[in-house]
Amino acid sequence: MLLAASLLILIPALLVDAHATQGQGATVRLEVPSKEPQVGAGSFDVSVLVDDVTNLGAFEFQLTYDGNVVETEDAKEGPFLGSSGRRVQCLPPEMASGSLVFRCVTLGATPDGPTGSGVLAVVTFRPAGAGTSSLHFGRVVLTDPPGTPFAAGTEDASLIVEESGGGFAWILWGSVAGGVAAVLVLSGAAVWWFRRRVSRT
């Protein structure tokens, strides 16, 4: 009952225009893998981070992307929201083709919410096809513990998914090229040896 009541209070507040309330210097951004994922190589994680936030009590974000390139498998809370000791509750992620909505709240009047920077959530994707997809924040709202929203900037990102087997193809091509070079060297040596024998007779 406590969770249901808190969600009834906080989730409508998340839908309020954040720009109509107090502004803070918070920024929500994405951290993608340093190595480009490949089709068929399994899932990978993208972190949703917040920088320079004050007294965070809840968050909601909508992330849009190209469903032909990546698909969402899951979204889970990061360590930052509960780092001040507040109890965290998250709703199940709302996943559709090309879109994800994820929201978490904290319960209780004390302690204050965390201040600073950290990981809000971790989104697990699966490569769907080779190509490039932008990861765009369609909506981001942050609130303090009572549920009052405040403004936050966003930074989008992009992903490049490679075709599977690219590394094998490169190794195979290297082997072929090396074999051709060896044949050319041996052929050259054979011609030199034959000409030398002819010149001696």
Secondary structure as UniProt FT lines:
FT   HELIX           2..14
FT   HELIX           18..20
FT   STRAND          23..31
FT   TURN            39..40
FT   STRAND          44..53
FT   STRAND          58..64
FT   TURN            67..69
FT   STRAND          70..77
FT   TURN            81..84
FT   STRAND          87..90
FT   STRAND          94..96
FT   TURN            97..98
FT   STRAND          99..107
FT   STRAND          116..127
FT   STRAND          131..143
FT   TURN            145..146
FT   STRAND          149..155
FT   STRAND          157..162
FT   TURN            164..165
FT   HELIX           166..200
//
